[in-house]
C-alpha cells in the first residue's frame, strides 16, 4: 500500500484543488481581461479586429501602421514575457532547491517564452514550408505542454492550485475551436482572441503563483534543515498553497 511521505498531502478532488486558488486571484485574471475586451468592442474608432489581431497582420491589411494595431495582442505578449522572465529568474535563484522545483520552473520559463515568440513572430502561421507545417508546429506546442503536465503532475496536483491551469487550457481550447469552426467576423474575433488572451493571462498568473510557491517551499525546506542540524524542533513547513 502506498504511504504518503512526511511532506506530502493526499491528492484532493478537482473542486478542492480549484478552490485552493483564492477567488481574488481568479478575479485578478478575469476582470481586467473582461474590461479590456469590453473596451475593444465598444470603442468607436477602430474595428475590434484591428485591436485584437496581430499588429503586423493588421498593418499589412491596411497598408499602414498605427500604435493601436494589435494593441490587445501585444499586451498578451508582454504578460508572457514577464512570466517567462520571472520563472527563469526563480530557476536561477532556486537552482539548488529540492527536485522537481528547478525543472518545473525551467519548463515554465521555456514554454512561456516559446508562446511569446510564436505570438510575436507568428511562427505557427508563418510556417509555410508545406501546407501541413502550421498544424505540425501547433501540434508540437500541444505535445510539449502535455509532456510538461505529465512530467510534473504529482507536484502540480499536490502543491499547486490547478484552477488557473484549467482556465488557461479551457480558454485555449475555446480559441482554437472558434478559429476552426466559426466563420470569421468581428464577433468571432472577439471570442477567439479574447479567449486566447484569457488563456495567456491565466497561464502567466499560474506561472507567477508557482514562482512564489517554489520560493516559499524552498525557504521552508531551508528552515527545516537548519533547525534539524542545530538539534531544535523543526517548524512546520510553510504551505506552498498560501500564495
C-alpha positions in Angstrom: 0.0 0.0 0.0 1.3 3.4 -0.9 2.4 5.5 2.1 2.2 9.3 2.0 5.6 10.9 2.7 6.2 13.4 5.5 5.9 16.4 3.3 3.2 15.1 1.0 -0.5 15.6 1.2 -3.2 13.3 0.0 -4.5 14.1 -3.5 -7.6 16.2 -3.3 -10.6 16.2 -5.6 -10.7 18.6 -8.6 -13.2 21.0 -6.9 -10.9 21.2 -3.8 -7.9 21.7 -6.0 -9.6 24.5 -7.8 -10.7 26.1 -4.5 -7.1 26.2 -3.4 -6.7 29.3 -5.6 -8.4 32.3 -3.8 -11.3 34.0 -5.6 -9.3 37.2 -5.7 -6.8 35.6 -7.9 -9.4 34.4 -10.4 -10.9 37.9 -10.2 -7.5 39.5 -10.9 -7.3 37.4 -14.1 -10.9 37.6 -15.4 -11.9 41.2 -14.6 -9.0 43.1 -16.3 -9.3 40.9 -19.4 -13.1 41.3 -19.5 -12.8 45.1 -19.1 -10.2 45.2 -21.9 -12.4 43.2 -24.2 -15.4 45.3 -23.5 -13.4 48.4 -24.2 -12.2 47.0 -27.5 -15.7 46.0 -28.5 -17.4 49.3 -27.6 -14.8 51.9 -28.6 -15.9 53.8 -31.7 -12.6 54.4 -33.5 -11.4 51.1 -34.9 -13.0 47.7 -35.7 -12.3 45.3 -32.7 -10.3 43.1 -35.0 -7.7 45.9 -35.5 -7.1 45.8 -31.8 -7.3 42.1 -31.3 -5.4 40.6 -34.2 -1.6 40.5 -34.6 -0.3 44.0 -35.3 1.8 43.0 -38.4 -1.2 41.3 -40.0 -3.4 44.4 -39.5 -0.7 46.7 -40.7 -0.3 44.7 -43.9 -4.0 44.6 -44.4 -4.4 48.4 -44.2 -1.0 49.1 -45.9 -0.4 51.5 -42.9 0.8 51.4 -39.4 -0.6 52.6 -36.1 0.3 52.0 -32.4 -3.2 50.9 -31.9 -3.0 48.0 -34.3 -2.8 44.7 -32.4 -2.7 46.5 -29.0 -4.6 43.8 -27.1 -2.5 41.0 -28.8 0.7 42.9 -27.8 -0.4 43.1 -24.2 -0.7 39.4 -24.1 2.9 39.0 -25.4 4.1 41.4 -22.7 2.4 39.3 -20.0 4.0 36.1 -21.3 7.5 37.7 -21.4 7.1 38.9 -17.8 6.1 35.5 -16.6 8.9 33.8 -18.6 11.4 36.2 -17.0 10.0 35.6 -13.5 10.2 31.8 -13.9 13.8 32.0 -15.4 15.0 34.2 -12.6 13.4 31.9 -10.0 15.1 28.9 -11.6 18.5 30.6 -11.3 17.9 31.6 -7.7 16.5 28.2 -6.7 18.8 26.0 -8.8 19.8 24.1 -5.6 16.2 23.6 -4.4 14.9 20.1 -3.9 13.7 18.5 -7.2 11.5 18.8 -9.1 11.0 22.6 -8.4 14.0 23.7 -10.6 12.9 21.6 -13.5 9.3 22.8 -13.2 10.4 26.4 -13.3 12.7 25.8 -16.3 9.8 24.2 -18.2 7.5 27.1 -17.4 10.1 29.7 -18.5 10.7 28.0 -21.8 7.0 27.3 -22.5 6.1 30.9 -21.8 9.0 32.3 -23.9 8.0 30.0 -26.9 4.4 31.1 -26.7 5.5 34.7 -26.6 7.8 34.3 -29.6 5.2 32.4 -31.5 2.7 35.2 -30.9 5.2 37.8 -31.8 6.6 36.2 -34.9 3.5 34.2 -36.0 5.6 31.0 -36.1 2.7 28.6 -36.4 1.0 30.7 -39.1 4.2 31.6 -41.0 5.5 28.1 -41.2 4.7 27.7 -44.8 7.3 25.2 -46.0 4.4 22.9 -46.7 0.6 23.2 -46.3 0.7 21.0 -43.2 3.6 22.6 -41.4 1.5 25.1 -39.5 -0.6 22.2 -38.0 2.6 20.3 -37.1 4.0 23.3 -35.2 0.8 23.8 -33.3 0.7 20.0 -32.5 4.3 20.3 -31.3 3.3 23.0 -28.8 0.4 20.9 -27.6 2.7 17.8 -27.2 5.2 19.9 -25.2 2.5 21.2 -22.9 1.1 17.7 -22.4 4.7 16.5 -21.6 5.1 19.2 -19.1 1.8 18.4 -17.3 2.6 14.7 -17.2 6.1 15.2 -16.0 5.1 17.3 -13.1 1.5 16.1 -12.5 2.2 15.0 -8.9 3.7 18.3 -7.9 1.0 20.3 -9.7 -1.8 18.3 -8.1 -0.3 18.1 -4.6 1.2 21.6 -4.1 -0.3 24.0 -6.7 -3.8 25.3 -7.2 -4.7 24.0 -10.6 -7.7 26.3 -11.2 -5.7 28.8 -13.3 -4.1 26.0 -15.3 -7.6 24.6 -16.1 -8.8 28.1 -17.0 -5.8 28.5 -19.4 -6.3 25.1 -21.1 -10.1 25.7 -21.4 -9.6 29.2 -22.9 -7.0 28.0 -25.4 -9.5 25.2 -26.4 -12.3 27.8 -27.0 -9.9 29.9 -29.0 -8.8 27.0 -31.2 -12.3 25.7 -31.7 -13.6 29.2 -32.7 -10.8 29.6 -35.2 -11.5 26.2 -36.8 -15.3 26.1 -36.7 -16.7 29.7 -36.8 -16.8 31.9 -39.9 -14.6 34.9 -39.3 -16.4 38.1 -38.2 -15.9 40.9 -35.7 -17.8 38.9 -33.1 -15.8 35.7 -33.7 -12.6 37.7 -33.5 -13.6 38.9 -30.0 -14.4 35.4 -28.9 -11.3 33.7 -30.5 -8.7 36.3 -29.5 -10.4 37.2 -26.3 -10.3 33.5 -25.2 -6.7 33.4 -26.2 -5.9 36.4 -24.0 -7.8 34.8 -21.1 -5.6 31.7 -21.6 -2.4 33.7 -21.7 -3.2 35.7 -18.6 -4.4 32.7 -16.7 -1.2 30.7 -17.6 1.0 33.7 -16.7 -0.8 34.0 -13.3 -0.3 30.3 -12.8 3.4 30.7 -13.5 3.8 33.6 -11.1 2.0 31.8 -8.3 4.2 28.8 -8.9 7.3 31.0 -8.6 6.0 32.3 -5.2 5.1 28.7 -4.1 8.6 27.5 -5.1 10.2 30.3 -3.2 8.2 29.6 0.0 8.7 25.9 -0.3 12.5 26.4 -0.7 12.5 28.7 2.3 10.6 26.3 4.4 12.9 23.4 3.5 15.9 25.5 4.4 14.5 26.5 7.7 13.6 22.9 8.5 17.1 21.7 7.6 18.7 24.4 9.7 16.6 23.6 12.7 17.3 19.9 12.4 21.1 20.4 12.1 21.1 22.5 15.3 19.0 20.0 17.2 15.9 22.2 17.7 12.4 21.2 16.9 11.7 21.6 13.2 8.9 24.2 12.3 6.0 23.2 10.2 6.7 23.7 6.5 5.2 26.7 5.0 2.4 25.7 2.8 3.1 26.4 -0.9 -0.6 27.0 -1.4 -0.7 30.1 0.8 0.3 32.4 -2.1 
